[in-house]
Amino acid sequence: MVEHRMCARHIYANLKKVHPNRADMKGLFWKVAKSYNTAQYKKRVDELKAYDMDVYNSMMMKNPKNCSLAYFTPASSCDDVSNNISESFNHAIDPARVMPFVEMLETIRRKAMLRIEARRLKAMKHRGKFSVKAMERVDAEQKKIRHCNIYPCGHEIFEVKEKKSAYKVKMLERSCTCRKWDMSGLPCRHALKIISEKKRRPEDYMGNCYLTSKWRMQYQTPIEAVRGVNFWEKTNESDIVPPPAGDTSASTGRKKILKRMKGKNESPSKKKTKDKQKSPTKVSREKRNIHCGRCGTVGHNSRKCSNIGAEIQRPPKKKKTISHDETTSTEGSSQPMLSQVID
């Protein structure tokens, strides 16, 4: 049976629409979503309840168990709580959406073809047994084992105490009651403490899905190149033509695609013009009249001037004026001039 997970990012976006201007709500929500076990989940839900009762009630209506790791099955070895992969795909194919149908499909195919080849070359160059991302996550977890103490009880089962909490680790089953090892397929800090004490290698306890050989296998089958339109076999069917110009029953062409409106939880797009830094006394280039430096006519510059033989009109140079204070300071200076010293 395929597990259905709800996207925590979209749930938070809907929650923020109902409860705006909650500074700490974002951090508390993501703590609930990224809780790996039920004990951790209940503790963080209570923190959210103590923070704001209205926010708690709204979140319970959405059933946060559908977007929390504490209630997900570990079968897929995936600890994602959002569908960012589909958002990334939609962004990648966004330029192709406005193209004609065949051209749109061909553009998406070429993008996928280039991406698969680039990933294949990257995987072939990697020399480690496991992927780069997997090793980075294990190294980051390795730095957190200093607060853990192990107590063996036999048959490769250990009790690991971390501060005020205790966890049961089964090395043969690759399982820990914190469920981080179960969900991700990568050893948690409690398992890494045992591995470190027993002088073992973390690579022997990592999931096979992170192997470099599996990584390379995913990109071994490329998307085949396609011949151009001039090589396509012609059929006896009539050509597809657009509707007549006088037919107003249906609008012609593809529908205008508007850009996706960003949610309140997303960062706004960066504007090219910085309106806030504009000076109120300075006229922008958009509202300024352009004068030609060659013929003096308004509406074009010297590069686009058609009066080639016209004499270049340069503005008169401004005379440098010396202020009264500078004159006084020069006359009343106590230091002798260079000519006086030489004489």
C-alpha positions, 0 to 999 in steps of 0.5 A: 500500500502506497503511503500518502503524505501531505506537504507540510509547507502548504499546510503552514501556508494555509495556517499563516493565512488564518493566523498572520503576524505570529512570529514564533508560529513557524518554528513551532510548526516545523518542530511538530512536522519534523518530530521523528517519534510520538513522544517528541511529537506530543511534546512539541504539540504541547508547546504549540498549544501553550503558545497560542490556543487558536493556532493549536485548534486550527492545526488540529483541524488539519490533522498534523499526523498527515505531515509529521514524521512521527506517523510516517512509515519507514519503508521508503527511507525518506524523511521529507515532509514537503513536495519541493521536488515537484515545485522544482520540476514545475519551475524548471519547465516553466519557460516551456509552458507558453510554447506550442504543444510539440515544441513544449514537449521537445523542450522538456525532453531536451531539458531532461536529457541534459540533466540526466547526462550531467547527473550521470557524469557527476556520479561517474566521477564520484569515488566514494562508496556512498553519495556526497549528501549521505556522507555529509549528513552522517558527518553532521550527526557524528558531531552530536555523539559527545552527549551520549553514553552507551549501556550494552545488554547483549545480542547487539542491543544497547541502551543509549542515554542522551542527557535526560532521555534514553533510547533502545538501539538494535544494531542488527535491525538498524533501528532506534527508538528515536526513529531517525535511523529508521526513517532516513536509512542513515545511522542516528547519533545514538547508533554512531556512538555505539559504532565509535565505541566499538571501533566500527565503520559507519558505512557498514550501517548505511542504507543501500539506497545511498550507494554510489552504485545505485546512484549511477544506476539511476542515470545509466539509461539516457533519453534518446536523441530525436531526429528533426522535423524534416526527418519525420514521416508524413501522413495522409491526414490533413494538416491541423489549421487554426480556426477561421478569423471570424469564429468567435465561439472559442478563443484561439491560442493557448490560455494566458498563463499567469505567474504563480502567486507566492504564499505569505510564507515565501520570500518575495521576489527581488525587484530590479529597481530599488524604489526605497533608495530613490531620492525624491529630488532626483528625476528617474531616467524614465521621466527624463527628456533626452537631449542629443549632444551633437545637434541639441535636439530632444528625443535622441542621443548622439549615438542615434543622431541622424545629423552627421554633419552637425557641429557637436554642441558642448556645454560651456565649462563652469569656472571654478570659484574660490570661496572667501574662506579659502582666500582668507586662509591662504593670505593669513597662513603663517607658513612661508611660501616655497619661494621665500624659503629658497630666497 
